[in-house]
Each structure stands twice: as structure tokens, then as C-alpha cells.
Amino acid sequence: MKILVVCQYYYPEQFKINDICEQLAQEGHLVTVLTGLPNYPTGKVPSSYRWGRKRKEIINGVEVQRCFEVGRTNGIVGMALNYGSYMLSASFKALFLKKDFDIILVYQLSPVTMALPGIVLKKLSKKPLYLYSCDIWPESMKNIISDESNIIYRLTKKLSTYIYSNCDHITVTSKPFINYFNQEHSIPMDKISYLPQHAEDSNSYVHSPTENDTTDFMFMGNIGISQDIDCILNAVETISHIPKFKVHFVGDGSCLEQSKQTVVEKKLHDIVEFHGRHPLEKMNEFYSLADVCLLTLKADNLVGLTMPSKLQGYMAAGKPVIGAIDGAAQEVIKESQCGKCVDAGDYKGLAEVMKDFVQHPDKYKNYGENGREYFEEHFTKDIFMSKLSNELNRLMEVGAIV
């Protein structure tokens, strides 16, 4: 297949679309990516990509076409400039791309506007458009704008409905999102499917924890509003009198500085450590340190029903999981018996489970292996790529809906 991929983010930014495109290329497909300038999460475009440089490059067999993008900054205005600049410049560049591809794959993270260039390409080429949705819109806006009567929210909903309605097929990462697309955007059920995100399947990720006299809890990934870091910090404060445990955060995000300030205010600096953002190749070091991994997500909107991809990563590493989360993630934790889970936001319940792990670790000794086995049956890259390829081939046979 000749596949044109549309996504605002791509290497050297660290997202799973990198693995997907490179694997498709290794399988013999011709893959071209229409993306922006790397700047996530710092907002700083590397000097090597400024002033029109490296607008076209080959990365591990994938042709990458880059368009202009304003680096992201905090605040609504800064984010709007970032989102809008990619949407407009990629849509403009789409006018001049060769239309000899067979299918368009939109890997849709936030914002939903990154899919609009894909709609332009579909209209021009009459080729089918497949959208893999990692974030549901406008629901994802509710962390910033919770009032559905707000004019910005209503306009975003109309734009989201337009984009989703112009896709030939939509795949979601969590089963509850199937009903969301059907009810919120009137997408027919036969145009929606479920395919959870994958994690790297490598035995190098499976580690016994570092031998020390401390129980080490590990949280990896984005530190933002949705991740409800306060739930973890409130739980830590509740059991801070218990000796010999520590909580580690690996990642970056909009709430990092606020979380650091909370640690100072709660006087938890001896228990909580922030390691910052690190490349994927260094994750082995942190998995080696971890006795157990933490998973939290707010439940004040439907986004709270998602299954964060870090869960698959935790399971691939063979680590027990302690969560305060609802929806699909809680179901998987219970079904796989890879850990313990309380409802989202229940910091007291989370504190009790963390305390129990510190005091009775032997009760959890099989959870890591249970998670690893479940991962091998459901979440490997091979399983994901096989199902994705089947979807793309099927859609190519059906063709685009004019």
C-alpha cells in the first residue's frame, strides 16, 4: 500500500505513531507522513528545523514531509496558535502533495484539528480516510471549558462532528468511545471499531526491582490535568508516616511545576521525586527501580473512561499496577489480575492499597506476571499491526465515501 499519514506530531517527538509508520515501512508499504515541526512538549523548535530546513527527510524508511508550525506555549492563546498553525499550513501543503497514495491514515491525538488536512486530502484525491482516535473531541476540551453552552465549545463540537463524519472509518482505543461517537456525532456503528494501543514487546523491559530496603512506586508519562497527580500526592500525604517508601514521577507536562509546589507545601520532598522527561531508551532504568506502577485519571468527563497507553507499558514490563481510575483501564486491571484498582479520585482508597503494598508485598507477587501474560495476549505490537493492516486493507477494498 501507499499510505499517507497525517499527524501533527512525529519523530523526534515521542509518540506511538513513530513505531507504527516504521513498522508499516518494514512490511513493505510506502509510507509518507505529513507532520509539523518538532516542539512537543517544550514548545521549542530545534535549530536544525528552523528557517525552512529539513522540510523533507527520510527517517527509518519513512518519508517525512514537514510544514510550518508555531511552537506550543501554555495558555489558551498559545495552544490555539500551535493548533491553528499546523492545521492551516498542513492543509495548504496538502494541495501540492502527490495524490498517488492508496489510503489516508489520520493518527488523531489532541487537537482534533490535526485531522482537517486529512479531510482536504480526501476531498482532492477521492481516497478512503481511516482515523485512529486517541482523544475524543470536544470531550477532551472539558478540562479547560466544561460548559457545553460556551461558544468555543459549541463551535469545536460542530468542527469535530464535521471531521468525524467525513471519515470512512474510525477506530477508538477504548470500548466506551464507540457509543460516544455514535451518540455525540451520529457516526454509524458499522463505521466504528475498537483497537487498543500497543506497547513495545521486549523482554528487556521485564525486570526484577532493584534490591533495596525501600518500596518504590513509579508513575510514568504526561503530568497534566487529566492525570490527576493530586490524587497520588494526597494519598502519599495520608500514609507519609509509614517508613521506607518513595514515589517517583518520570515525565513532563502542564502540571509538573504545580505538582512540585504541592510536594513542597505538603512537605513530601523526602518521599516524592520528580525525574523529568527521559527518552524511551532510558525507561529500562526506571522500570528496574520500580516495585509497582501507579495509574490515575480524572473521571469528571468521558475522557476518564479511556485506557491510558501507559497501562500497556506497565503490563509489558511485568510490573504490578495500582490504580485510581474508572472505565476500560479498571476493567483490564481487574480482568488481568495485574494489580489493585479503586475508583478515580479516591485518594483515601489509593492510600490504603499503597500502604498494603508496602506492608504486605508478597500478596502482590504474581500480579506483575499476570499483567505480562495478559499483555502478550492482547497488547503486543504484532497484534496491533495485524489488526491495523486488516482495517486498512478492508477500507481500501470498500473505497471512499464520496
Sequence and secondary structure as in RCSB ss.txt:
>XXXX:A:sequence
MKILVVCQYYYPEQFKINDICEQLAQEGHLVTVLTGLPNYPTGKVPSSYRWGRKRKEIINGVEVQRCFEVGRTNG
IVGMALNYGSYMLSASFKALFLKKDFDIILVYQLSPVTMALPGIVLKKLSKKPLYLYSCDIWPESMKNIISDESN
IIYRLTKKLSTYIYSNCDHITVTSKPFINYFNQEHSIPMDKISYLPQHAEDSNSYVHSPTENDTTDFMFMGNIGI
SQDIDCILNAVETISHIPKFKVHFVGDGSCLEQSKQTVVEKKLHDIVEFHGRHPLEKMNEFYSLADVCLLTLKAD
NLVGLTMPSKLQGYMAAGKPVIGAIDGAAQEVIKESQCGKCVDAGDYKGLAEVMKDFVQHPDKYKNYGENGREYF
EEHFTKDIFMSKLSNELNRLMEVGAIV
>XXXX:A:secstr
 EEEEE S  TTS  HHHHHHHHHHHTT EEEEEE    TTT    GGGSTTTTSEEEETTEEEEE       SS
HHHHHHHHHHHHHHHHHHHTTS    SEEEEEE S GGGGHHHHHHHHHH   EEEEESS TTGGGGGT   TTS
HHHHHHHHHHHHHHHT SEEEESSTHHHHHHHHHH   GGGEEE        GGG      SSSEEEEEES  ST
TTTHHHHHHHHHHTTTSSSEEEEEE   TTHHHHHHHHHHTT TTTEEEEE   GGGHHHHHHH SEEEEE   S
SGGGGS  HHHHHHHHTT  EEEE  HHHHHHHHHHT EEEE TT HHHHHHHHHHHHH GGGGTTHHHHHHHHH
HHHT HHHHHHHHHHHHHHHHHH    
